[in-house]
């Protein structure tokens, strides 16, 4: 087992927290980004400008207003001035040139500056 740290983005709790997971068990992503009443079936990787990725519910990219989902915004996710709205939770991980998961290059404080939760 190769333990890495990731950042769980939770728009329901409005938090970003460090989580530990096994880098070689991608199935762990599903329960982390699911809600008890809305299980994630397929996830998508959003690649950030520094090479880190945020794994999100694929349906949350397509229909972010469905099922009472809360959302968050990634500012400058692709290295430009754009932003991306994502519904549901996200898991921020690092990724090497071969696609192997690792701890993020960004520190958690950088993640907190990149992720925005909407005003309540």
N, C-alpha and C positions, 0 to 999 in steps of 0.2 A: 504494500500500500504506500502510495506517495501522496502525502497530505499537502494540500495547498490552501491558501486563503482566498476567498472571494468576497465581494460586497453585495449583500442582498438589498435591493432597492424595493421598498414596500410603500406604495402610495396609499394604502389603507391605514397604516400606522404612521405614515409620513416620516419614515426612518430610512437610514442607510446604515447597515450594520455588517461587521465582519463575520463571516461564517467559515468553518473548516470543512473540507470535503476531500474525497479521494480523487486525485486527478485522472485516474484511469477508469472511473465509473460514471460515465456521462448520464446514466439513468437517474442519478441523484438530483439532476437539474429539475426534472419534472415535479417532484413534491415541493422543492424550494420555491418554484415560481407559480405553483397552483394555490388556489383557495379551497377550503373545505367544500364549498358549494359549486366550484367551477374548476374541474381538473383539466390541466393542460394536456392536450393530445400530441401537439407538434410544436417544437420551438424553433426559433430563427435566431441567427447570430447577426447582430449589428456591429460592424467593425468600426472602431474608433480611430482617430487620426494617429494615435501612438501605437496602434497594433493590438491593443486590448479589445475585447469583445463584450457585448452585453447580450446575454441570452434572454429572449422574451417569448411570450406566447405568440405563435404565428397569427392566431386569430385576432390578437390585440393590435397587430399592425394593420389588419384589414377592416375591422369593425370595432373601433375603440369606444363606441357609445353603447354597445350591447351589454346586456346582463348586469347593468349597474356597476360596470367596471370603473374603478378610479384610474387615473393616469398620471404619468410624469413626463417631463420634457427633458430631452438630452440637448444641451446647448453645444453648438459646434461639434456634432458627433463625427463629421467627416473631415474635419480640419479646416472648415470655412466658416462663414458667418451664419450658416443655416442652423436650423434646429429640427428635432424630430419628436413628435408626440407618440408615446407608447402607452397602451392600456395594459393594466395588470402589473404584476411584479417583474423585476428583472434581476439577473445575476451577472455581475461584472467580474470577468476573469481575464487573465492574461493568455496569450497564445504565441507560441514560437513560430518560426518560419515553416515548420512541418505540420502545423495545426495542432500540436500537442498542448493541452491545457496546462497552465501554470498560474502562479499568483500574479495579480495585475502589476504592470509597470507603474501605474499611477498609485499614489498613496491615497488613503481614504479621504483625506482632506481635499484632494483634487477631485475625487468623485463627488464630494459634497458641493463643490463649486460648479460641476458640470450638470448635475441633476437638479431640476427644479420641480417642486410640487405646486399645483395651482392654489390660488387663494381659496379658502373655504367660504 
